[in-house]
C-alpha cells in the first residue's frame, strides 16, 4: 500500500489534472467543485489584476469559459509538492485555443496552490503569466 | 504577549518587506539570506520562463540587480497567510525603475511563498506577472 504521503501527492497531481480538464471542457460546474469557496481565494489570469474571493474568481471563470470557443492545455514541466495540508503544483501551460475561426497559441507559467479538505484537495490560488513561445519545426528530427 | 500565530504572521510580513528592501537596495547578499537554498525553489519573473533551483534563481537575481540602475517597489494590496510552516504573501508591486536616464513604471502581481525554518521564514517561490498600469492625475482630489 502506498504511504499516505505518496497518496496525497498522487491525489494532488490528479486534482491539478482535473482543473485543466475542467478548463478544456469549459465546465463551470467542475470548477465549482475544484475550488475552495472562500473569501481569500486568489486568481491571477495572464496580464490581469488579482481577483480575490470565490465570487469574483468564479465570475471571471464564467466569462472566460463562455468566451472560449475551444481550448487545449497541454501541461509540461509539472512539479508537485505536499507540505502538510498545503499542495503546490507549478507547471507550464501550453495553450492552443480558438474562437470563430481564429486560432492562437500561448505558453503560460502557472503556480497552483491547494488545501487538503475532508473532500480532497481544493484550489485556493491560481497564478498564470505569459512566457516566451518557442516556435518549432515539427518532425525535423525524424526527417534528418 | 502575542500568540505564536500572530507572531508568525508578523514575521512573515516582515520577511516579505525585507525581500523588497533587498530588491530596492540591489543587495544580493540579502537575497542569499532570504531565500531557501534548495534545488526545488522556483522563481518566475514577469514574462519569463520558470527558473528552478537556487543556483539558477540566484544567477538571475545577480544579473537583474547588476542591470538595474535604481528601483523602487511600493507594495500594496498585501495579503499574508500562515498555513503551518508555509507562508503565503500575495501583493501588488508598484515599480518605478531607472537606468542611464530612462525611467519606467510597471505594476506586477506577485505570489510569494515561504517556509518556516529554524532561522525564520525563507522564500521558496516568487511568481510575478505584469498587471495593467492605471495612470492617474496626481492631487486631483486635493485641487477639486
Interface residues (C-beta under 8 A of the other chain):
Chain A: X40 X42 X44 X46 X47 X48 X49 X50 X52 X77 X79 X81 X83 X84 X85 X86 X88 X90 X92 X109 X111 X113 X115 X125 X127 X128 X129 X130 X131 X132
Chain B: X40 X42 X44 X46 X47 X48 X49 X50 X52 X77 X79 X81 X83 X84 X85 X86 X88 X90 X92 X109 X111 X113 X115 X125 X127 X128 X129 X130 X131 X132
